[in-house]
Amino acid sequence: MRGGSLPTHERRWASDTVPAKTTLSSTTSPGTDSNSAEEFVEVTLDLQDDDTIILRSVEPATVINVDDGAETPVSAPASASRSPIIKRSSSNKLRQFSQELKAEAVAKAKQFSQELKAELRKFSWGHGHATQTVTGFDSALAARALRKQRAQLDRTRSGAQKALRGLRFISNNKTNAWEEVQNNFDKLAKDGFLFRSDFAQCIGMKDSKEFALEMFDALSRRRRLKVEKISRDELYEYWSQITDQSFDSRLQIFFDMVDKNEDGRIAEAEVKEIIMLSASANKLSRLKEQAEEYAALIMEELDPERLGYIELWQLETLLLQKDTYLSYSQALSYTSQALSQNLQGLRKKSRIRRMSTKLLYYLEENWKRIWVVSLWIMIMIGLFTWKFFQYKQKSSFQVMGYCLLTAKGAAETLKFNMALILLPVCRNTITWLRSTKLGLFVPFDDNINFHKTIAAAIVIGVILHAGNHLACDFPKLINSSAKDYEVFLIHDFGSHKPTYIDLIKGAEGVTGILMVICMTIAFTLATTWFRRNLIKLPKPFDRITGFNAFWYSHHLFVIVYVLLVIHGVFLYLVHIWYRKTTWMYLAVPVLLYAGERILRFFRSGSYTVRILKVAIYPGGVLTLQMSKPPQFRYKSGQYMFVQCPAVSPFEWHPFSITSAPGDDYLSVHIRQLGDWTQELRRLFSEVCEPPVAGKSGLLRADETTKKSLPKLLIDGPYGAPAQDYHKYDVLLLVGLGIGATPFISILKDLLNNIVKMEEQADSVSDTSRTSDISIGSNDSTTPNRVSPKRKKTLKTTNAYFYWVTREQGSFDWFKGVMNEVAELDQRGVIEMHNYLTSVYEEGDARSALITMVQALNHAKNGVDIVSGTRVRTHFARPKWKNVLSKLSSKHCNARIGVFYCGAPVLAKELSKLCYEFNQKGSTKFEFHKEHF
């Protein structure tokens, strides 16, 4: 085993201080300047069974050239190359031996170096300061040396491996990663050199360029150079060090990034600088503002002797002990993963058995949808068939053929669907029906999906009906012979045979064409591309995209229904009034829908609300807190419609209610996503006052604001899937961004119920204690006591809330709620998890220091540095499979309601995972979703 001695100038002991030709390992190390001469020593170490290291001897050494077997004196001049390349051993056995002992040798060498430095420092201080000062400094050095010795004894190989997973510079684990880097080099290099400014993009760290440049400078400093460009070979050397599998090597790189003056120490100012760098890489602007405070926190933890600096081993200790600091926020504490529960899912099943299992599960999960859709399809088939054979008996069939039969059959389904499509949007009716026993058999939560499905059937019906009329049976009619016309059609169209223009310009033709035009406009603007502004059109055509265009174009259906009734009256082939059945199909649904709109008009007038508080948060979120009308009663998870006459006197928009039913106010959180919400935010921002000095930087307003607040109208409440949360033993609530709003009300309601149950339990115990005393004092009397009525026990035993967001400022939306839940939930019923996707996942070097600061600050102050709450923020995205696995292990035989609100992509993943875990064990997951 070979090592290196200290050069003439002070230099820290680490893996990079051993010259390349003496390491005999496969890891890369920097070279030295061609003008420098270094001495070498041979260090003999004994590695004991208990992982301790004994230094046996230190002797002058020579450099062994592994390739040719010749020994080269250590004093031989260095290569004339600017950066000598490491000569690697071709022997796998020698490489493995070197890798195993390298870390132990470096650690002992560092200790040896520090002891020498301490002696020198002691000598110098003895001549320059008073004896008392020397004694205090010596005691501090002695205390630190003792801590260092303990830390080295505590470190184990398993601990290092665990830490290695937590300090990655490159998250990409592809086997061909170097090939991608080479390809990037070929694209970015100029004259065979890669410039420093392109280094981040070359190695795949384009999103954290500042961090990559600091790493570039640290690797360059190792070589005693300050360069602006590197060659391909040098890039490979840098890449090898970045992706080195040695924990010590990665830790040293991270240390070198902080230690810019290369004195082997990190001062508080350098810690602050790397915190700001990490915050910038992870888009944490607020963390940069408090970098000085968190730098002091790290120094306080790692430098209790107050020497003013920390060393490599102290940073290593903090990283190895990170999980100890994070023990306060472990997601779920499980003694095992309950493998026995999952053995059923591990057994091999035949292909037929697997298919039958999937079919049974599909039927179990979707039986409500299946029977409703099946009934709807059978009704349409029945109507089509009935009208098809009815017209086959008519004389007109002899001329117009099957085109007429198809057109009339499609027309009958159209009348039915045009009536049915109104029912799913009668929200008051749906809300009432879902609370009845009918809710056990009908999937009212899918009302909008069913509305869209009916719309698709209407499109097909229009194509069949209008297409067959215009392109088939009308041409057959005008091309029929005079004899056939007189025999079969004269009693329907009159003595004069109509032309094609006559058929088109008649009442039936005109109304039909106008309906097709209106429906085409409404259907087109209702598609996702137009409604969500996914299609960007030039001005002034951009006005036909967005929610407003969808909203107003949908009201063209008022005209469509008027035209449909007229169209049904002027039929060519039907002459008896009671056989003109269009108005019969439409009567009840149209009256019901009209009644709902009239109810909204009068109810919104009676629901007078006044704005209590307004706050505008980062991310374009407007929070409105308003008075609650006495007659406005709702359940957690429901939503209501809001109208602001100052923005639009016609538009109503739905928003989840974020206040709990027990609160004495109503609140909604509105994110700026469209033109209406943008205008609403602008309107309220004008009346908000600037923040007071020392207060939050949010725009706020309340009843005391000098300016008058805009008027709001509300209507509701309306039912939503989340309102049925109380039916489940355990809740898994998953919200993406603003999708957390329906679950905030549920969390507050659960918390209120928990507090009430505890108060009730206390009152019952006090009552029983009083009763015992009274009975003991007067045994002869038996008064007629009425036992207090017991409130229904809360079925939900646990709730797990996962909130995933992209912006740090989003946590301000519900900071008060999260702190309240964390403080009052003494029974541990509610467990909250915040995930910030802008931060690199835990384990990435770019977020390593943030994780350490986060752990230290929460352990000391009980506050998370990212969210500003008591709830710890995790980084990157949750591993949903692990989440469900832990829940199924902890809550065996439980019925878990999984409620999701957010983008459709994650809904598919969660639904699939619920299916997989339902096949494995006794825990049952029932998935519900809402999309914004």
SULPE-V156435 format. One line per field, one symbol per residue. ss: DSSP state (A for helix, B for strand, O for the rest). phi: phi as a letter, one per 20 degrees, with the letter a starting at -180 (. if undefined). A space follows every 10 residues. Layout:
ss->???
phi->???
This chain:
ss->OBBBOOOOOO OOOOAAAOOA AAOOOOOOOO OOOOOOOOOB BBBBBBBOOO OOBBBBBBBB OOBBOOOOOO BBOOOOOOOO OOOOOOOOOO OAAAAAAAAA AAAAAAAAAA AAAAAAAAAA AAAAAAAAOO AAAAAAAAAA AAAAAAAAAA AAAAOOAAAA AAAAOOOBOO OOOOOOAAAA AAAAAAAAOB OOBBBAAAAA AAOOOAAAAA AAAAAAAAAA AAOOOOOOBB OAAAAAAAAA AAOOOOAAAA AAAAAAAAOO OOOOOBOAAA AAAAAAAAAA AOOOAAAAAO AAAAAAAAAA AAOOOOOOOB OAAAAAAAAA OAAAAAAAAO OOOOOOOOAA AAAAAAOOOO AAAAAAAAAA AAAAAAAAAA AAAAAAAAAA AAAAAAAAAA AAOOOOAAAA AAAAAAAAAA AAAAAAAAAA OOAAAOAAAA AAAAOOAAAA OOOAAAAAAA AAAAAAAAAA AAAAAAAAAA AAAAAAAAOO OAAAAAAAAA AAAOOOOOOA AAAAAOAAAA AAAAAAAAAA AAAAAAOAAA AOOOOOOOOO AAAAOOAAAA AAAAOOAAAA AAAAAAAAAO OOOOOOAAAO OAAAAAAAAA AAAAAAAAAA AAAAAAOBOO BBBBBBBOOO BBBBBBBOOO OOOOOOOOBB BBBOOOOOOO OOBBBBBOOO OOOOBBBBBB BOOOAAAAAA AAAAAAAOBO OOOOOOOOBB BBOOOOOOOO OOBBBBBBOO AAAAAAAOOB BBBBBBAAAA AAAAAAAAAA AAAAAAAAAA AAAAAAAAAA AAAAAAAOOO OOOOOOOOOO OOOOOOOBBB BBBBBOOAAA AAOOAAAAAA AAAAOOOOOB BBBBBBOOOO OOOBAAAAAA AAAAAAAAAA AOOOOOOOOO OOBBBOOOOA AAAAAAAAAA OOOOBBBBBB BOOAAAAAAA AAAAAAAAAA OOOBBBBBBB OO
phi->.dccefffef bfeafeeegg fdflceeecf ecffeeccec cdddcdeefe mecdeebccg cdedeffdne edgfegffff ffcgefeefe efffffffff efffffffff ffffffffff ffffffedcf ffffffffff ffffffffff fffffcffff fffgfdbded ffdffdffff fffffffefc lncefgfeff ffendffcff fffffgffff fgelccddbc efffffffff ffegeeffff fffffffeef elemcdefff ffffffffff fdldfffffd ffffffffff fecfflenbc dfffffffff dgfffeffcf gbecebelff fefffeffdf ffffffffff ffffecffff ffffffffff fffffgffff ffeeffffde mfffffffff ffffffffff ffffdeffff ffffeeffff ddeffeffff gfffffffgf ffffffffff dcffgfffef fffffffdcf fednfeffef ffffefgfff ffffffffff fffffefgfe fdmfdedffe fffedoffff ffffffffff ffffffffee efdcdeffee egfffegfff ffffffffff fffffeefcc febcbdegnm dddddcfdfg eedbdfnecc eccdgfebfd edcebfeeee gefebdbcdd efcbffffff ffffffefef ffgneffeec bbfeffffef ecdcbqecfb gffeffedfc dddccdmfff gfefffffff ffffffffff ffffffffff ffffffebff dcffdefffe ffffffebcc ddddbdcfff ffgcgfffff ffeeefemfd cdcdcdefef gfofffdfff fffgfffffe dmcffeemce efeedmdfef ffffffffff dfmeddeddc brffffgfff fffgffffee befdddeccc ce
